[in-house]
Amino acid sequence: MDPDAPSSTPAEPPSLFRWILGFLLVGACWGLTTPFMRRAAIDYTPPVRPSLDSGSNSWLKKKVLGIWYAVIGVLSRPAYAIPFLLNVTGSVWFFILIGKAELSLTVPITNSLAFLFTVLGEWWAEKKVINRDTWIGMAFVLGGIALCVQSKS
């Protein structure tokens, strides 16, 4: 037997701390970034594009160019592009998680945490007040996450 050959024993599963960290990172990347992207999109005023106003373009060409200019205009602004890239990074981490963790836990946990982080992001980005009913709802969400995890233990 070759001592340098890779072993056939399965890799040790990640620790509980790494699972929790992974779920929190995905939830934060999805939830915290959404209010910032929303604010940047609302604050965006597109520049005047003479090519869209000319009568020589067809209706379809005007619509396609309008969408193209809007996407490029929003993505070229750091106020939108940075939260967007963080949000997409969260999606990459999510796909790594669903490849390793149990699907019936990963999806509800990450989506529930995204909701909680969205509420916190709105408080941070838009200075929205978190009212009593929202706090109660957040507590129920955390309770639901705990029940999901406990049921799989």
Secondary structure, DSSP 8 states (H G I E B T S, - for coil): --TTS---S------HHHHHHHHHHHHHHHHTHHHHHHHHHHH------HHHH-TTS-HHHHHHHHHHHHHHHHHTSHHHHHHHHHHHHHHHHHHHHHHHS-HHHHHHHHHHHHHHHHHHHHHHHH-----HHHHHHHHHHHHHHHHHHHHH-
